[in-house]
Amino acid sequence: MSEGIVIMMIAVSTFLGAIGLLALLWAVRTGQFDDHSKFIDAVRHDNEEDLQDAVMMQKKREAYKKKKEKNYRPLD
């Protein structure tokens, strides 16, 4: 293979890897991996540990909303 093809392959794979990393970071930051259905079915999840998880998740949501509201700036 020529040098040009190898350089192009490295550049394309680096670009695609960066896109994948950015997508993962976005998904984690926006809560795409949070399991909201676990807390909807309270009948199946009614032990103390699961209830503490639900309280912690609610606190995280409230903190995220406060943080989001705090960083809001109206248009000039």
Backbone as CSV, one residue per row, in Angstrom:
resi,resn,N_x,N_y,N_z,CA_x,CA_y,CA_z,C_x,C_y,C_z
1,MET,0.843,-1.188,0.000,0.000,0.000,0.000,0.882,1.244,0.000
2,SER,0.341,2.277,-0.580,1.105,3.516,-0.611,0.911,4.300,0.682
3,GLU,1.796,5.254,0.916,1.734,6.069,2.130,0.454,6.883,2.195
4,GLY,0.006,7.363,1.068,-1.212,8.183,1.031,-2.428,7.431,1.515
5,ILE,-2.543,6.176,1.134,-3.696,5.366,1.546,-3.639,5.094,3.049
6,VAL,-2.454,4.777,3.569,-2.310,4.511,5.005,-2.644,5.761,5.812
7,ILE,-2.162,6.906,5.382,-2.459,8.163,6.091,-3.949,8.456,6.050
8,MET,-4.579,8.226,4.901,-6.011,8.452,4.784,-6.786,7.499,5.707
9,MET,-6.369,6.238,5.769,-7.051,5.274,6.641,-6.910,5.661,8.110
10,ILE,-5.745,6.117,8.507,-5.542,6.559,9.892,-6.409,7.778,10.188
11,ALA,-6.463,8.721,9.265,-7.263,9.929,9.478,-8.749,9.597,9.581
12,VAL,-9.239,8.749,8.692,-10.664,8.385,8.717,-11.002,7.620,9.993
13,SER,-10.149,6.690,10.399,-10.442,5.923,11.615,-10.379,6.805,12.855
14,THR,-9.468,7.769,12.889,-9.407,8.711,14.008,-10.661,9.578,14.044
15,PHE,-11.107,10.043,12.899,-12.321,10.856,12.809,-13.543,10.071,13.291
16,LEU,-13.679,8.839,12.831,-14.827,8.021,13.250,-14.764,7.694,14.743
17,GLY,-13.575,7.457,15.250,-13.422,7.217,16.687,-13.808,8.434,17.503
18,ALA,-13.429,9.619,17.032,-13.796,10.848,17.734,-15.305,11.053,17.728
19,ILE,-15.944,10.753,16.605,-17.409,10.865,16.539,-18.057,9.899,17.531
20,GLY,-17.555,8.684,17.601,-18.091,7.708,18.558,-17.905,8.151,19.993
21,LEU,-16.733,8.704,20.309,-16.474,9.191,21.662,-17.396,10.351,22.006
22,LEU,-17.569,11.279,21.096,-18.476,12.404,21.341,-19.919,11.934,21.529
23,ALA,-20.337,10.949,20.754,-21.698,10.409,20.917,-21.864,9.755,22.282
24,LEU,-20.854,9.025,22.720,-20.916,8.392,24.042,-20.982,9.436,25.143
25,LEU,-20.136,10.449,25.069,-20.144,11.501,26.089,-21.471,12.242,26.108
26,TRP,-22.034,12.521,24.939,-23.333,13.179,24.881,-24.409,12.308,25.535
27,ALA,-24.389,11.015,25.235,-25.404,10.111,25.774,-25.303,10.015,27.291
28,VAL,-24.101,9.950,27.816,-23.930,9.879,29.268,-24.362,11.181,29.921
29,ARG,-24.001,12.290,29.315,-24.311,13.590,29.895,-25.805,13.891,29.902
30,THR,-26.528,13.448,28.883,-27.963,13.732,28.816,-28.809,12.662,29.484
31,GLY,-28.171,11.654,30.082,-28.919,10.654,30.832,-29.559,9.578,29.987
32,GLN,-29.020,9.287,28.827,-29.598,8.274,27.953,-29.500,6.871,28.548
33,PHE,-28.596,6.654,29.485,-28.406,5.325,30.061,-29.112,5.159,31.408
34,ASP,-29.838,6.182,31.851,-30.592,6.073,33.100,-31.786,5.163,32.891
35,ASP,-32.050,4.322,33.868,-33.131,3.348,33.762,-34.354,3.876,34.512
36,HIS,-35.197,4.613,33.813,-36.374,5.195,34.450,-37.482,4.167,34.674
37,SER,-37.552,3.147,33.861,-38.625,2.163,34.006,-38.455,1.326,35.267
38,LYS,-37.248,1.252,35.800,-37.020,0.471,37.021,-37.833,1.048,38.175
39,PHE,-37.966,2.360,38.223,-38.644,2.997,39.339,-40.140,3.162,39.108
40,ILE,-40.584,2.909,37.903,-42.018,2.972,37.622,-42.719,1.753,38.216
41,ASP,-42.081,0.610,38.108,-42.663,-0.626,38.627,-42.285,-0.807,40.093
42,ALA,-42.895,-0.023,40.950,-42.546,-0.037,42.368,-42.931,-1.348,43.044
43,VAL,-43.871,-2.068,42.489,-44.300,-3.321,43.098,-43.174,-4.352,43.044
44,ARG,-42.475,-4.393,41.940,-41.391,-5.366,41.805,-40.119,-4.914,42.515
45,HIS,-39.980,-3.625,42.739,-38.754,-3.092,43.325,-39.096,-2.325,44.598
46,ASP,-39.419,-3.036,45.642,-39.835,-2.336,46.843,-38.927,-2.605,48.039
47,ASN,-37.705,-3.104,47.799,-36.816,-3.262,48.944,-36.115,-1.935,49.231
48,GLU,-35.423,-1.862,50.348,-34.839,-0.605,50.812,-33.758,-0.068,49.868
49,GLU,-32.950,-0.941,49.328,-31.872,-0.512,48.436,-32.429,0.141,47.165
50,ASP,-33.465,-0.436,46.597,-34.063,0.137,45.392,-34.749,1.465,45.687
51,LEU,-35.341,1.586,46.859,-35.958,2.854,47.226,-34.905,3.949,47.400
52,GLN,-33.752,3.578,47.969,-32.661,4.543,48.098,-32.131,4.946,46.723
53,ASP,-32.074,3.992,45.792,-31.669,4.312,44.421,-32.642,5.292,43.781
54,ALA,-33.927,5.102,44.037,-34.937,5.994,43.476,-34.793,7.403,44.036
55,VAL,-34.522,7.509,45.320,-34.336,8.823,45.937,-33.097,9.503,45.361
56,MET,-32.019,8.739,45.210,-30.789,9.294,44.655,-31.002,9.749,43.218
57,MET,-31.740,8.977,42.429,-32.020,9.347,41.043,-32.850,10.630,40.988
58,GLN,-33.816,10.769,41.875,-34.637,11.973,41.915,-33.792,13.185,42.287
59,LYS,-32.871,13.021,43.233,-31.989,14.125,43.609,-31.092,14.527,42.442
60,LYS,-30.628,13.543,41.676,-29.804,13.841,40.503,-30.601,14.643,39.482
61,ARG,-31.847,14.248,39.258,-32.694,14.968,38.302,-32.904,16.416,38.740
62,GLU,-33.194,16.601,40.042,-33.424,17.950,40.554,-32.159,18.791,40.453
63,ALA,-31.001,18.204,40.761,-29.738,18.931,40.660,-29.442,19.294,39.216
64,TYR,-29.745,18.393,38.297,-29.520,18.674,36.875,-30.419,19.810,36.402
65,LYS,-31.678,19.796,36.849,-32.599,20.863,36.460,-32.140,22.208,37.017
66,LYS,-31.682,22.224,38.279,-31.203,23.464,38.875,-29.962,23.971,38.144
67,LYS,-29.081,23.046,37.795,-27.867,23.424,37.076,-28.219,23.983,35.701
68,LYS,-29.188,23.347,35.058,-29.611,23.787,33.734,-30.247,25.176,33.813
69,GLU,-31.069,25.407,34.830,-31.720,26.705,35.004,-30.702,27.783,35.370
70,LYS,-29.705,27.406,36.133,-28.688,28.351,36.583,-27.854,28.854,35.409
71,ASN,-27.598,28.003,34.434,-26.774,28.379,33.293,-27.572,29.037,32.173
72,TYR,-28.854,29.242,32.369,-29.689,29.839,31.329,-29.393,31.323,31.215
73,ARG,-29.190,31.774,29.993,-28.983,33.194,29.730,-29.937,33.625,28.614
74,PRO,-30.779,34.610,28.883,-31.704,35.050,27.827,-30.951,35.753,26.712
75,LEU,-31.553,35.753,25.541,-30.960,36.431,24.406,-30.960,37.927,24.618
76,ASP,-29.930,38.601,24.142,-29.851,40.063,24.277,-30.625,40.756,23.181
